[in-house]
Amino acid sequence: MSPANQTEVNEPSARDTTDMPEFSLAIPLYNEERNTRAVVGELVQVLSNAGIDYELVLVDNGSKDHTGGIIDTLAAANPRLRPVHVPENRGYGWGIRRGLDACRGRYLGYSWGDNQIRAEDVLAVYLALREQGNDMAKATRIVREDGWRRAIITHVYNFLLPLLFPVGVKDINGCPKIFTREAYQTLHLISKDWFLDPEIMIKAHRQKLSVVEVPVTFHEREQGKSNVKWATILEFLKNIARYRLFRRL
């Protein structure tokens, strides 16, 4: 089925059982046909070997390549994989929110589908949350292999945002981000674009959620093309102004 003919899925499909998994991870995928199999395969192996009761919610975020078809093929072969198709890309945050809406686990979160965060680090973030009893756990990228442009954009985020909003963490955009279901339900996320990560950290700080940061390596993208561009900074600045105005109103 081509992406144009796919319908958005937000509820569990008929083949899902009534048993809810312990851990649900949403993975947004936008034109990631060259990374999807590797990312999903590595996560399946690592989580299975660790004995985790998991599900992966694979979000085709309006892809124009074969990502949607790959997701369906993988899901047909593994009942722990659940496809969500967003017919039109409406932004980074929108795809993540659609995936989180479909997550059923006691713990839920999201991680990227570009293969720059390894499955072992996703597992480490999840275990830190489960074993330490916090409300939220997130990755903090202490080693970066993603190039100077992405690093500059991240430094702008991490420098400007704490000047305007207390966030209480070092790496605002670091993923995966994983929550208890109770903590996630307090956030009431609204962002559809790249401001989703700052929104999460601003609200988590204001609501005094306990957050544990787990150091990870952010690897170089080997396949596909990054969607983070210079326009992301302008979008970020626009959203800062909008968010501050909204708070005042």
N, C-alpha and C positions, 0 to 999 in steps of 0.2 A: 504494500500500500504506500503510495507516495505521500510526502509530508502534507501536500495541499489537501489531500482527502482524509487526513487523520482528524479525529475529533479529540477534544480535550477530555482527559480523564481525571477526576478529582476524588472519586469514591472507590473503595475496594471493588474489584471485579468479581464476577460470579464464581471464579475458580478459587478465590481466597477462602481460607478456613476461618472459623470463628476465633481461633487462638491468636491472641495478639503477641507479637514478638517482643522480646526485651528491648531491642535496640533497632531503631529505624534510621537509615542514613539516606538523605536525598542527595542526588548528584545531578546538577544542572549540566546539560550538554548542548552546546550550540556549535554546529558544524565541526563536530569532533569525531568524524568517521575514522580517523587514523589513530585515535586514542581510546575509543570506547571499549573495545575488546580487552585491551591491556589493563585499563583501569579497573574494569569490572572483574576480570579474571583474577587480578592480584588481590582485590578486596575479598572476593569469595574464598580464595585459598587461605588468606591470613585470618579472617574471621572464623572460618570453619575449623582451622587448626587450633584456634584458641578456645573452641567450644562455646562461641557466642551464639545466642539465639537471636538472629538478625534478619532484617529485610533491607534490600537496596531499592529505593524508589528512583528509577532512572527517568529523568525529565528531558525529553526532546523539546528544547526551548525554541521552537520555530525554525529548526535547521533547514537549510536549503540543499544539503548534501544527503548522504545515505544514513545519517545518524539514526533517524527514526526507525528505519527498517532493521538496522543492526540491533537496536534496543528490543524490538519485537522478537527477533530471532533468539536472542539471549534469554529473554523472559519466557519464551515458549519451552525452553529446555531446563529451566530452573524455577521452581515455584517461589523461591525466596527473592526473585527479582520481579518488580512490578513496574510496568511502563506508565508514564504520564506524558501525553502529547499536548503541547501547547501549539495551536495552529499557526499563530503569528508571534514573532518575537516582540515582546513589549518591554524588554529590559532584563538585565541581570537579576535584579531583585524579584521581579515578577515570576521568573522561572523557579527561583528558590522557594518563594512562598507557595507556589502551586505544589511543589514537591513536599514541603512541610505539611501542607494541608492533607496530603495523602498518607503521611506517616502515621502508623498505628502504635508504635512502641511506647514503652514506659519511659525510655530515653530516646530523644530524637535530635537530629541535627543535619548539617549539610557539609559537604566537602566538594572541591572542584573536580572537574572531569578532564583536566588537561595533563594529568600525570606528572604534575610538579610537586605534589605531596604524595609520599609513598604510603601504602596501606599499613605498614608497620607503625607509622606515626599516627594514622587515624585510630588504630587500635590503642595506642598509648594515651591519646587524648580521652578516648571513651573510658578506659580503665581508670584513669585519674579521676574522672567524674564519679564513676560508680564506687570506687574504693575509698575516696576521701570524703564523700558525702556533701559535695558542694552543689550549688544550684546550676552551675554552668562550667564547662571547660572549653578552652580554646587553644589553638596552636599559636606560638610566637616564633616567628622565623628568625633564628639567630645566625643562620648561614644562608646566604642568598646567591643563587647561581643563575638568576633570571635576566641579567643584563642591566645596563645603566638606566635606560628609559623607565622601566618598571620600578626600579629602585628609587628614582627621583620622585615619581608619582606617589609612592608609598611614604617617602620622607615628608612630602608636602602634607599628606593626610595626618601623619603622626606628629607633625610639628604644629599645624594650624588648629586642628580640632581641639586638643586639650587647652589651648588658649581661650577657647570660647565655651567649651562644655567639659566638665570633669568626666573622665571616662575610666580612670583607674587601671588602665592596662598599657603596655608598651607598644604592641602591634595591633592597631585597631582592626585592620583587615585580615589578620591572620586566620586561616581556616585549616582544619575543620573547627566549627563551632557546634557544641553539643550541649543539650539542656535536659534537665528533668522535664517531664510533661507539665508539671505544675508551674515551673518557672517560665517555660515557653508561653503558656497561656496568659501570663501576666503582661507580655510585651505588646500585644495588639499591633503587629507590624503593619506599616502602610506604604513603605517605599517600594517602588517598582524598578529602580535603577541602582547605580553603584552606591547610593547612600544607605543601602540596607545595612551594611556592616556597621557604619557609624551609628545609625539609629539603634541597633541592637545594644551597642556598648553604652550609649548615652542613657537609654532606658534601664539597662541592667544596673548602672551606677545609681541612678535616681531611685530605683526601687530596692537598692541595697542587696542585690543578689550577690551571693558569694561566688567568686570566679577564680578558678585555678588556671594558670598558664603553663603550657607544656612546650619546652623548646623543641623545634624541628628544623630540618633542612629544607629549603625551598629550591628544588632542582631546576635546571634549565629545561625549557620546553624543547622537546626533541621532535615532535610531530605537530602539524597543524599551525594555526596562526592565532596569536593573542588578540583579544578584543579590547584590551586596555590601551587607550590612545591618549594623546595630549588633550583632546576634548573632554576626557574624563575629569581633568582638573577643573575646567570651567563648569562642568556639570556639578561637581562637588561644591564649588564656591556658591553656585546658584542655590543649591539645596541647603547649604548652611544658612544663607540669608532667609530662605523660605521657612526653615525649621525654627529659627529664632523668632520670626514674625508670628508664626503659628503659636509658639509658646506664649508670647505676649498677649495674643488675642484670647 
